[in-house]
Amino acid sequence: MRILIANRGEIARRIIRTSRRLGYKTVAAYADPDAAAPFVAEADFATRLGPAALNESYLSADALLAAAARTGATAVHPGYGFLSESASFAREVQAAGLVWIGPDPTVIDQMGSKINARQLASAAGVATIPGFDSDQNADRLAQAAVEIGFPVLVKAAAGGGGKGIRIVHDADGFAPALAEAMAEASRSFGDDAMIVERYIQRPRHVEVQVLGDKHGTVIDLGTRECSVQRRYQKVLEEAPAPNLPASSRLGLRKAAVDFAASVGYDSAGTVEFVVDADTGDFFFLEMNTRLQVEHPVTEYVTGIDLVEQQLRSAAGEPLSLSQQDVVLRGHAFEARINAESPADDFAPDTGVITALRVPPGVRWDSGVELGSEISPFYDSMIAKLIVGGPDRETARRGLAHALDHLVLAGVANNAGFQRWLVDTEPVRTATVTTRFLDETPIPQEPAAAAAAELAAIAWSATRPVLDAGPWNALPRFRATPHRGFPRFALVDRRGEVHEATVDTSATVTNGLLEVDLAGVTQAVVVDVDRVSRSVAVVVAGHTHQFDVLRRSQHWAPDTAATVGRGGNIITPFPAVVVEVLVSPGDSVEPGQVLVTIEAMKMLHSLTATTHAVVDEVRSSPGDTVPGDFTLVTFLAGDSRDAGDQSFSERS
């Protein structure tokens, strides 16, 4: 087979890796922002799809099929996301005479509607959450909610990813929650059908990996715990799911196989369940007819390459293993490392990866390398950090150690947040529910000042080695004797300058700074680049990177005046302008949405905070704008605090 990968980034590299091992050629089909991405360079062939817009590239069946035709591809692997669960795309692939590396399109169709999937699960004898979906009349849905008993969950029948979901606690809140969920579902999936079901008070999200072939065989590869979620988005996953009664564990696996077999499933897929943390009771949630982002943890505990199994099934081969061959060994965690700022309510970030060092002994599935650019056009995931061990606690400690030694800078990221997360009591004791993160305050990042001091020490400690020369053999000289220690000025990624005086000795060996501070010896992970004059320091999983200023830069700075921000509407990060809702001369009121932008598949509203009159509008829908770009200005005398630089997500 010559496989066209209808995807990008990390999953494309993952597919390339297994395909190459099996002797298959691969084709990278890329949009313009990905022209220099690692997956493009690693594939055997590469071809351009089109511009950044998804409907002209990764979501365009026509563009993908044309790419397959001109590169001689004989098969298509959709990865996950994008068109991976599009039955119509799968049928077009097959109609073009190509092999579809995924389940039968009929099954994809059946699972595409949660309503239909619930009915099929019930028919297969798999428990579903008590709910109602047979009538989409708003009054009938409200009546069903009362009959089921509050709290209830209102959720979209189509799609996934946490879109179109609301928790409703009483009858008065039902109508507005239903309207919001329907609007979000319609916008996200083009389908506003709803399900109303009982809300489990302490829910866990547990899923079962299944494998099927085209000869009627279906087996399972054990459970995964995916309860660590933020706004219904998975953050940290592990396998096998811990703290399950034996009856629940065995019941989940049997139910998943029974359900998959009942629909004739013939590839890699995942059956997802809600588990009541108080009782161990479990209920069918949905089935994902594709590879999951978190599949590496299952690969770790089973030793089975899931991409290989997909390829073999697509080629018509029978499964090469039976249920008795599946033996779970050890435990594994996966931390999703995203380009987002936990300190800014997890706002997405973009930019260039300026420092990257991955600790040894871990699995790092990533779509980027040092120097890669994180663009605003696609999702915010940088990489997946996977760590395993012979038991859960060893694996958890291993993940903590890996996060402590991961150097990642250039864009805001959640590595430090993940480091905090793995030490929280619910994660340590395996008592997490899906509500945990949404109900827990997130700690602030460590102050940059302390990291700047360590960066100055690391910079000073490497000078004798990297700046060797006759002048460095001379004693340090200062015109002011009372300042006998070297003093440095460092700039962090926000532009703040930190001054630090180095009054202690230290050594840097293999990226580890050993320093004595206040009588305590510390070992700190650092990355020193004297060519670019930058130092990265890891503190509690957070990478702080600083540029070291030359003395002339700091003590004789550029005095050019800066433009005052006033009350202008300014982009908080690089983005694509979706809507501009005002024109010059318009009067605006507090709370009024002026501009909607999109970054990493999330919509954000920029609003006014006071009465003002619009002077200029400097962008149009479809424009790609950098961070800190002025979108809207206001007339003098009316612009005082007019713009709100905060934003709200409308994903």
C-alpha positions in Angstrom: 0.0 0.0 0.0 1.0 3.6 -0.5 -0.9 5.4 2.2 -2.1 9.0 2.0 -2.4 10.5 5.5 -5.5 12.7 5.7 -4.2 14.4 8.8 -1.3 16.4 10.1 1.1 16.8 13.0 1.7 14.2 15.7 -0.7 11.6 14.4 0.7 11.9 10.9 4.2 11.2 12.3 2.8 8.3 14.3 1.2 6.7 11.2 4.4 7.2 9.2 6.5 5.4 11.9 4.4 2.2 11.8 3.9 2.3 8.0 7.7 2.5 7.5 8.3 -0.4 9.8 5.8 -2.5 7.8 7.3 -1.5 4.5 4.5 0.8 3.3 5.2 4.2 1.6 3.4 7.3 3.0 2.1 10.5 1.5 1.9 13.7 3.5 -0.9 16.0 2.3 -0.4 19.4 3.9 -1.9 22.8 4.1 0.3 25.9 3.6 1.0 26.6 7.3 2.4 23.0 7.6 4.8 23.2 4.6 7.8 23.1 6.8 6.3 20.7 9.5 8.2 17.6 10.5 5.6 15.2 9.2 5.9 16.6 5.7 9.7 16.0 5.7 9.3 12.5 7.2 6.8 11.1 4.7 8.1 9.4 1.5 6.0 11.7 -0.7 4.4 15.1 0.1 1.8 17.2 -1.8 0.1 20.5 -1.1 -3.6 20.5 -0.3 -4.4 24.2 -0.3 -4.4 27.2 2.0 -4.8 27.2 5.8 -8.6 27.2 5.7 -9.9 23.8 6.8 -12.6 23.6 4.2 -9.9 24.0 1.5 -7.4 21.6 3.0 -7.9 19.0 5.8 -11.7 19.0 5.7 -11.9 19.0 1.9 -12.6 15.5 0.6 -12.1 16.8 -3.0 -8.6 18.1 -2.2 -7.6 14.9 -0.3 -8.8 12.6 -3.1 -7.1 14.7 -5.7 -3.9 14.5 -3.7 -4.2 10.7 -3.5 -4.7 10.6 -7.3 -1.7 12.6 -8.2 0.7 10.8 -5.8 -0.4 7.3 -6.7 -1.8 6.5 -3.2 -3.7 3.3 -2.9 -5.1 3.8 0.7 -6.1 6.6 3.0 -5.6 6.8 6.8 -7.6 9.5 8.4 -5.9 9.6 11.8 -8.2 11.2 14.4 -10.2 14.4 14.2 -10.9 16.1 10.8 -12.6 13.6 8.5 -11.8 10.5 10.6 -15.4 9.9 11.5 -17.0 11.0 8.3 -18.9 8.2 6.7 -19.4 10.1 3.5 -15.6 10.7 3.2 -15.0 7.0 3.8 -17.4 6.1 1.1 -15.8 8.5 -1.4 -12.4 7.0 -0.6 -13.8 3.5 -1.4 -15.6 4.8 -4.5 -12.3 6.1 -5.8 -10.9 2.6 -5.6 -8.8 3.3 -2.5 -8.5 1.3 0.7 -10.2 3.0 3.7 -8.1 2.4 6.8 -10.9 2.5 9.3 -14.2 0.8 10.1 -17.0 0.1 7.6 -18.7 3.4 6.7 -22.1 2.0 7.7 -20.8 1.6 11.3 -19.4 5.1 11.2 -22.9 6.3 10.2 -24.5 4.4 13.0 -22.2 5.8 15.7 -22.4 9.3 14.3 -25.6 10.0 16.2 -25.6 9.4 19.9 -29.3 8.8 19.8 -28.9 6.0 17.3 -25.9 4.6 19.2 -27.9 4.6 22.5 -30.6 2.6 20.8 -28.1 0.1 19.4 -26.5 -0.3 22.8 -29.8 -1.0 24.4 -30.6 -3.6 21.7 -27.2 -5.3 22.5 -28.0 -5.5 26.2 -25.6 -2.7 27.2 -26.9 -0.4 29.9 -27.5 3.2 29.0 -28.1 6.2 31.2 -31.8 6.8 31.8 -32.7 9.5 29.3 -35.0 10.7 26.6 -34.4 11.5 22.9 -37.4 10.4 20.9 -39.1 13.8 20.6 -37.2 17.0 19.9 -40.0 19.4 20.9 -38.6 21.7 23.6 -41.7 21.3 25.8 -41.4 17.5 25.6 -37.7 17.6 26.4 -38.5 19.8 29.4 -41.2 17.4 30.6 -38.7 14.5 30.2 -36.2 16.3 32.4 -38.8 16.6 35.2 -39.7 12.9 34.8 -36.0 11.8 34.9 -35.3 14.0 37.9 -32.8 16.8 38.3 -29.9 17.3 37.8 -30.0 16.3 34.2 -27.5 16.5 31.3 -28.5 18.1 28.1 -26.2 17.1 25.3 -25.9 17.1 21.5 -26.8 13.9 19.7 -24.1 14.6 17.1 -20.4 15.4 17.4 -18.3 15.3 20.5 -15.4 17.2 22.2 -17.6 18.6 24.9 -19.6 20.8 22.5 -23.4 21.2 23.0 -23.4 20.0 26.6 -25.0 21.6 29.7 -25.7 20.5 33.2 -29.2 21.6 34.5 -30.0 21.6 38.2 -33.6 22.7 38.2 -36.7 23.3 36.0 -36.2 27.0 35.8 -32.7 26.6 34.2 -33.8 24.0 31.6 -35.1 26.3 28.8 -32.0 28.6 28.6 -29.6 25.6 28.9 -31.4 23.8 26.1 -31.3 26.9 23.9 -27.6 27.3 24.5 -26.7 23.7 23.9 -28.8 23.6 20.7 -27.2 26.7 19.3 -23.7 25.4 20.1 -24.5 22.0 18.6 -25.9 23.6 15.4 -22.9 25.8 15.0 -20.4 23.0 15.7 -22.1 20.0 14.0 -24.9 21.4 11.8 -27.3 19.3 13.9 -29.2 20.6 17.0 -30.8 17.3 18.1 -30.6 16.8 21.8 -30.5 14.1 24.4 -31.7 14.6 28.0 -30.4 12.1 30.5 -29.8 11.6 34.2 -26.7 13.4 35.4 -24.4 11.1 37.4 -23.3 13.2 40.4 -19.8 11.7 40.6 -19.0 10.5 37.1 -15.9 8.8 35.8 -15.1 8.6 32.1 -13.8 5.1 31.4 -13.3 3.6 27.9 -12.4 0.3 26.4 -10.2 -0.2 23.4 -11.6 -2.8 20.9 -10.1 -4.4 17.8 -12.1 -6.1 15.1 -11.4 -7.6 11.7 -13.5 -8.3 8.6 -14.0 -11.9 9.6 -16.3 -11.3 12.6 -13.7 -11.3 15.4 -13.8 -8.6 18.0 -11.6 -8.5 21.1 -10.8 -5.8 23.8 -7.4 -4.4 24.9 -8.5 -3.3 28.4 -9.7 -0.1 29.9 -8.4 3.5 30.0 -9.2 6.2 32.6 -10.0 9.6 31.0 -11.7 11.4 33.9 -9.2 14.2 34.2 -11.0 16.7 32.0 -11.3 20.4 31.7 -14.6 21.6 30.1 -15.1 18.1 28.8 -11.7 18.1 27.1 -9.3 15.3 28.2 -6.1 16.4 29.9 -4.5 13.3 31.5 -5.2 9.7 30.7 -4.0 6.3 32.0 -4.3 2.6 31.4 -5.6 0.4 32.9 -8.4 2.4 34.6 -7.6 2.1 38.4 -9.8 1.7 41.4 -12.5 -0.3 39.6 -14.4 -3.2 41.3 -13.6 -6.4 39.5 -17.2 -6.8 38.5 -17.1 -3.3 36.9 -13.8 -3.9 35.1 -14.9 -7.2 33.7 -18.4 -5.9 32.9 -17.0 -2.9 31.0 -14.8 -5.1 28.8 -17.5 -7.6 28.1 -20.1 -4.8 27.3 -17.6 -3.2 24.9 -17.0 -6.4 23.0 -20.7 -7.3 22.9 -21.6 -3.9 21.5 -18.8 -3.7 19.0 -19.6 -7.3 17.8 -23.3 -6.4 17.5 -22.6 -3.6 15.0 -20.0 -5.7 13.0 -17.0 -3.5 14.0 -13.9 -4.3 12.0 -11.1 -1.9 13.0 -9.6 -0.2 16.0 -12.2 1.7 18.0 -13.2 2.8 21.5 -16.4 2.3 23.5 -16.8 4.9 26.1 -18.7 4.6 29.4 -19.8 6.8 32.3 -19.0 5.0 35.6 -20.7 6.0 38.8 -17.8 6.5 41.2 -20.0 5.8 44.2 -21.6 2.5 43.0 -19.4 1.2 40.2 -22.4 1.1 37.9 -21.5 1.9 34.3 -23.5 3.1 31.3 -22.8 3.4 27.6 -21.8 6.8 26.5 -20.7 6.6 22.8 -18.4 4.8 20.4 -15.5 6.5 18.7 -14.9 4.9 15.3 -11.3 5.8 15.0 -7.9 5.8 16.7 -8.0 7.8 20.0 -5.5 10.5 21.0 -4.7 8.4 24.1 -4.0 5.1 22.4 -0.3 5.1 23.4 -1.2 4.1 27.0 -3.0 1.0 25.8 0.0 0.2 23.5 2.3 0.4 26.6 0.3 -2.0 28.7 -0.4 -4.5 25.9 2.6 -4.2 23.7 0.3 -4.1 20.7 0.8 -1.5 17.9 -2.8 -0.2 17.2 -1.9 1.5 13.9 -0.4 -1.8 12.7 -3.7 -3.5 13.6 -5.7 -0.9 11.7 -3.5 -1.5 8.6 -3.8 -5.2 8.8 -7.5 -5.1 9.2 -7.9 -2.7 6.3 -5.9 -5.2 4.2 -8.4 -7.9 5.0 -6.2 -9.9 7.3 -7.7 -11.7 10.3 -6.7 -10.6 13.7 -3.4 -12.3 14.6 -4.2 -12.5 18.3 -7.1 -13.8 20.4 -8.6 -12.5 23.6 -6.4 -14.9 25.5 -3.3 -13.4 24.0 -4.1 -9.9 25.5 -2.1 -9.6 28.7 -2.0 -6.3 30.5 1.4 -5.5 32.1 2.3 -2.5 34.1 0.7 1.0 34.0 1.0 4.1 31.8 0.1 7.8 31.9 -0.3 10.2 29.0 -0.1 14.0 29.6 -1.3 16.2 26.8 1.1 19.1 26.4 -0.8 22.0 24.9 0.2 25.5 23.7 -2.0 27.3 26.2 -1.6 29.5 29.3 -3.2 28.1 32.4 -2.6 31.5 34.1 -4.8 33.1 31.5 -7.7 30.7 31.8 -6.0 28.3 29.4 -6.0 30.8 26.5 -4.2 29.3 23.4 -0.8 30.6 22.4 1.2 30.6 19.2 4.8 31.2 18.3 8.1 29.4 17.6 9.5 26.6 19.8 12.7 28.2 21.0 13.9 25.6 23.5 13.1 21.9 23.6 14.7 19.0 25.4 12.8 15.8 26.2 14.1 13.7 29.0 15.3 10.2 28.1 13.3 7.0 28.8 9.9 8.5 27.8 7.7 8.4 24.8 7.2 11.8 23.2 4.6 11.8 20.4 4.9 15.3 18.9 4.2 17.2 15.7 6.9 19.8 16.4 10.6 20.1 16.9 12.9 22.8 18.0 12.3 25.8 15.7 8.8 24.6 14.7 6.0 27.2 14.6 2.7 26.7 16.5 0.1 28.5 14.3 -3.4 29.7 15.2 -5.0 27.6 12.5 -5.3 24.2 14.2 -5.6 22.7 17.6 -3.2 23.6 20.4 -1.7 20.2 21.2 2.1 20.3 21.0 2.8 16.8 22.1 1.8 13.8 24.2 4.2 12.8 27.0 3.8 9.1 27.8 5.5 7.4 30.8 5.0 3.9 32.1 6.1 1.6 34.8 5.5 -1.8 36.5 2.8 -0.3 38.6 0.7 2.8 38.8 2.6 4.7 41.5 5.9 4.1 39.7 4.4 5.3 36.5 3.0 8.4 38.2 6.3 9.3 39.8 8.0 8.7 36.5 5.6 11.2 34.8 6.3 13.8 37.5 10.1 13.3 37.0 9.7 13.7 33.2 7.8 16.9 33.6 10.4 18.2 36.0 13.0 17.6 33.3 11.1 18.7 30.2 12.4 21.9 28.7 9.8 23.6 26.5 9.8 27.3 25.7 8.7 29.8 23.1 5.0 29.4 23.6 3.0 29.3 26.8 2.2 25.7 27.6 0.6 23.6 30.3 3.6 21.4 31.3 3.8 23.1 34.7 0.0 22.7 35.2 0.4 19.0 34.4 3.3 18.8 36.9 0.9 20.2 39.6 -1.8 17.9 38.5 0.0 14.6 38.9 0.7 15.4 42.5 -2.9 16.3 43.5 -4.6 14.0 45.9 -7.4 12.8 43.6 -4.8 11.8 40.9 -2.5 10.2 43.5 -5.3 8.2 45.0 -7.1 7.5 41.8 -10.3 9.1 42.9 -10.8 11.6 40.1 -14.2 12.4 38.7 -14.9 14.4 35.5 -15.8 17.4 37.7 -12.5 17.6 39.5 -10.7 20.2 37.4 -13.8 22.4 36.9 -14.2 22.6 40.6 -10.6 23.0 41.7 -8.7 26.3 41.7 -5.6 26.2 39.5 -2.4 27.5 41.2 -0.5 30.4 39.8 2.8 29.9 37.9 6.0 30.4 40.0 7.2 33.9 39.9 9.6 34.7 37.0 11.9 36.6 39.3 13.1 33.4 41.1 13.7 31.7 37.8 15.6 34.7 36.5 18.0 34.4 39.4 18.6 30.8 38.5 19.0 31.7 34.9 21.6 34.3 35.7 23.5 31.8 37.8 23.4 29.3 34.9 24.6 31.9 32.5 27.5 32.9 34.7 28.4 29.3 35.4 28.8 28.5 31.7 31.0 31.5 30.8 34.3 30.0 31.7 33.6 26.9 29.6 31.8 28.5 26.6 33.5 31.9 26.5 37.1 30.7 27.0 39.7 33.2 26.1 42.6 35.3 27.5 40.4 38.0 28.9 38.4 35.5 31.0 41.6 34.4 32.7 41.8 37.9 34.3 40.1 38.6 37.7 36.6 40.1 37.4 36.8 43.9 37.4 34.2 46.4 38.5 34.5 50.2 38.5 32.4 50.2 41.7 34.1 47.9 44.2 31.0 47.6 46.4 29.5 45.6 43.5 32.0 42.8 43.4 29.7 40.2 41.9 28.6 40.0 38.3 25.2 41.5 37.5 22.9 40.5 34.7 19.7 41.9 33.1 17.4 39.2 31.7 14.1 39.7 29.7 11.3 37.2 30.0 8.8 36.3 27.3 6.4 39.0 28.4 9.1 41.7 28.0 9.7 42.2 31.7 13.3 42.9 32.7 14.8 41.1 35.7 18.1 42.2 37.2 20.1 39.5 39.1 23.4 39.6 40.9 25.3 36.3 41.0 27.0 35.9 44.4 27.3 32.1 44.4 29.3 29.5 42.6 27.6 26.7 40.5 28.3 24.2 37.8 26.2 23.2 34.8 26.7 19.6 33.7 24.6 17.9 31.0 21.9 20.5 31.3 21.7 20.3 35.1 22.6 23.3 37.2 23.9 22.4 40.7 23.8 25.4 43.0 23.9 26.1 46.7 21.2 28.6 47.7 20.8 29.5 51.4 22.7 26.4 52.4 20.5 24.1 50.3 22.0 22.3 47.3 19.6 22.3 44.4 19.7 20.6 41.0 17.9 22.6 38.4 17.2 21.7 34.7 18.6 24.5 32.4 19.2 25.0 28.8 21.8 27.6 27.9 22.3 28.9 24.4 25.1 31.4 24.3 24.7 32.0 20.5 21.2 33.3 20.9 22.0 34.6 24.5 19.1 32.7 26.0 18.6 30.6 29.1 15.7 28.3 29.9 15.1 27.2 33.5 12.6 24.6 34.6 10.8 25.3 37.9 8.1 22.9 39.1 7.5 21.8 35.5 7.3 25.4 34.2 9.9 26.4 31.7 11.0 30.1 32.0 13.1 31.4 29.2 15.1 34.6 29.3 17.2 36.6 26.9 20.4 37.8 28.5 20.9 41.5 27.6 24.2 42.9 26.8 25.2 45.7 29.1 24.7 48.3 26.4 21.2 47.1 25.7 20.1 47.4 29.3 21.9 50.5 30.5 21.5 52.5 27.2 18.1 51.4 26.0 16.2 52.5 23.0 14.2 55.6 24.1 11.8 55.6 21.2 8.3 56.4 22.4 5.8 53.5 22.5 2.3 53.7 21.3 -0.2 53.9 24.1 -2.8 51.1 24.2 -5.5 53.3 25.5 -8.8 51.5 25.3 -8.2 49.9 21.9 -9.4 46.4 21.1 -6.2 44.4 20.8 -5.7 40.7 20.0 -4.6 38.7 23.1 -2.8 36.2 20.8 -2.4 35.5 17.0 -5.8 34.6 15.5 -8.1 34.7 12.5 -10.8 37.4 12.5 -14.2 35.7 12.2 -16.7 38.6 12.7 -16.4 42.4 12.9 -19.6 43.7 14.4 -18.9 47.4 14.4 -18.1 50.2 11.9 -16.4 53.6 12.2 -18.8 56.0 13.9 -20.7 53.4 15.8 -21.5 53.9 19.5 -20.7 50.9 21.7 -21.9 50.0 25.1 -20.3 48.1 28.0 -20.3 44.3 27.3 -21.0 44.7 23.6 -19.2 42.2 21.5 -17.1 44.1 18.9 -15.0 41.4 17.3 -15.0 37.6 17.3 -11.7 35.9 16.6 -10.7 32.2 16.2 -7.5 30.6 17.5 -6.9 26.9 17.7 -10.5 25.9 16.9 -11.8 28.1 19.7 -14.0 31.2 19.2 -13.2 34.2 21.5 -15.3 37.4 21.9 -13.6 40.8 22.4 -15.9 43.2 24.2 -16.2 46.9 25.2 -16.2 47.9 28.8 -17.7 51.4 28.6 -19.5 53.8 26.3 -17.3 54.8 23.3 -17.4 55.8 19.6 -15.5 53.7 17.1 -12.8 55.5 15.2 -11.1 52.9 13.0 -11.7 49.2 12.2 -8.4 47.8 11.1 -9.3 44.2 10.1 -11.9 42.3 8.1 -13.3 38.8 8.5 -10.8 36.2 7.3 -7.8 38.3 8.1 -5.0 36.5 10.0 -3.6 38.9 12.6 -0.7 38.6 15.1 -0.9 38.8 18.8 -1.1 42.4 20.3 -2.6 43.7 17.0 -5.0 46.6 17.2 -8.3 45.7 15.7 -10.5 48.6 16.7 -9.7 52.2 17.9 -11.9 54.8 19.5 -12.3 58.5 19.1 -10.3 60.7 21.5 -12.3 61.6 24.5 -14.4 58.5 24.2 -11.8 55.8 24.4 -11.0 55.8 28.1 -11.0 52.1 29.1 -13.3 51.4 26.2 -11.7 48.1 25.2 -11.6 44.9 27.2 -8.4 43.0 26.6 -10.0 39.9 28.3 -12.1 37.6 26.2 -14.6 34.8 26.5 -14.5 31.4 24.8 -17.5 30.5 22.6 -16.2 27.2 21.3 
